[in-house]
Amino acid sequence: MVKHQPLQVYEKQVFLSFITGIYGCRWKRYQRSHDDSSKWECTWFVLLCSSFLLLLFWVYFWLVAQNDYNEFNWSLYNRSGEWRDDTVPILASSAVGFGYVAFLTILALFHISLGQQLNLYWVHKVGVLATLLTTISGVVSVVDIWGDEWHIILISLQSTAPFLHIGALAAVTALGWVVAGYVVRRERSTFQVMVLLIYIVILLALYLAPLMFKCPCIMDRHHLKPQPDIIGRRGAPMLAPENTFVSFNRALQQGVSSLEADVSVSVDGVPFLMRDRTLRRTTDVAKVYPARQSDDASLFNWTEIRSLNAGQWFLESDPYWTVKSLTPKDRSRIGNQTVCSLVEMLRLAARANRSALLNIRQPPPEHPRHRSWFMDTLWAVQRAGIPQKRVRTVTWTPDSDRGRVRGLQQATDEKLSMEEIRQRGISSLTLHYSKASHKDIEEYLANNVSVTIYPVNEPWLYSLLWCSGVPSVSSDAPQVLRKVPYPIWLMSQSAYCFIWISSDLVSIALVLGMFSIQKWKMSGIQTYNPEQIMLSAVVRRPSRDVNVMKERLIFSEMNNGVSSNEDLSLFPENGYASYTCGGLRH
């Protein structure tokens, strides 16, 4: 009788089945393969990784652009004439697309790490391609509609770069395990060498990345300037309708140092507060004066303007998703708001001992006050009883008219050289955050030129400008910024250098360790004798921790007995190998 070889029972490989099943719809063992992936599947892997990187950039852009969501919707309104919040579908679709592609990318890396053949299921190929094309079309649309917003990425890196650097270094270091497993194979190819070189270049770039960026918040604590003053931009438009009396009152309740408003002049010479060129978005002019809803707001007289409701639109459109937080009393008060005059706003500021920043728009040429608008504004300031030194004006007019506004502090929203500032007699600058670099701010402040940065609605941007030494910011969200008593993060140069160098050294040690372990594992597999694997199964029971194939033994009888050279065949489900007792054939 022949001594039977003990059966080796296969344990279910749930994790491997899950990975190959989700990625390539290969749920059965016989469907899996350790062969090299085809060039076609490698191309799809590259496409998948490219989609992941593009979506990572896209999601990061929308996260930091949260500071300007309302500006984006306002830009769309000026194009279409209809107000809607388009950031919601963009954010939802981006989150779903990023999660889907990131999940597939992780599965693909597991395939490479476990030596499984890449074989992306056709449904996923369609999904990845659709996600990629949708993201590309979104990027093109933003370039067309909101092209200036790309500046916020470079600005945000001044705040997030140290943390992104550590995260990227950790991710690339972990990726070294997969790269090492692919590179240390016995067979050598040009593609393996190229992968290794690309990986080394990326690592070196990450090791030296901190030399390329400068963060204002990497500084000693005793160099930190005083907290920037907060200016209520159109009041507190997240809590009440912009440029209304209740909005400015809410801003004062949040402790702002100044009130900012957009000023237009009516056809009968009354300065009133309105941001848009028309009255359509923020009033019920379409209901009261339907034939004139597209007319310039300054072509209405004050009686007509005063008759319009300027609060109901806020409750209906809920532009900042804050209406639900209002009490019934607040909603009732907001629903009855009318357009606010400049005199009313200035009197409120004077009673609260606050200053005012006025963005004045010159009426169109056909307007009867086209040349006397500045005198109307000066008259409103005098009538309000506020000291003129507390009023700053940013006039949207040629410089020839600027000097005619006597007695008021003159500001500009243009980025000018110090020579131009002195020539024009400008005492302060009101700049968009994308136009003011850390170096520019230092130069202006050194020459006693006040700088106000707008719009600043997010704590990270407020903290960054605080570290840069900005004296004041203009915000739509004073209720948010008042809760930032200190910069979000502040780190000394020595502490950051220690973290930087330590993380680089740890990364180098881990990468070298990964390559060494992978090399050792591969050399062990290459020198192991398959005959030893079979014979060891006869001597001892297989370990429960090792997944082995289920064997089917087929015995053939010859001459009414068992031959010593009986064939012992092994037929695994994903292939077969035959062995002969006595003379081993495999």
Secondary structure, DSSP 4 states (H G I P E B T S, - for coil): -PPPPPP-PPPP-HHHHHHHHHHHS--SGGG---SPPPHHHHHHHHHHHHHHHHHHHHHHHHHHGGGGHHHHHHHHHHHHS----THHHHHHHHHHHHHHHHHHHHHHHHHHHTTPPP---HHHHHHHHHHHHHHHHHHHHHHHHSGGGGHHHHHHHHHHHHHHHHHHHHHHHHHHHHHHHHHTSSS--HHHHHHHHHHHHHHHHHHHGGGT---TTBS-GGGPPPPPEEEEETS-TTTS-TTSHHHHHHHHHTT-SEEEEEEEE-TTS-EEE-SSSSSTTTS-HHHHSGGGTTS-GGGS-HHHHHTSBSSHHHHHH-TTS-GGGS-HHHHHHHHT-BPPBHHHHHHHHHHTT-EEEEEEEPPPTTSTTTTTHHHHHHHHHHHHT--GGGEEEEEES-HHHHTTSTTSEEEESS---HHHHHHHT--EEEEETTT--HHHHHHHHHTT-EEEEE---SHHHHHHHHHHT-SEEEES-HHHHTT-SS-S--B-HHHHHHHHHHHHHHHHHHHHHHHHHHHHHHHHHHT--HHHHHHHHHHSPPPTTS--PPP------BTTB--TT-EEEE--TT--EEEESSS---
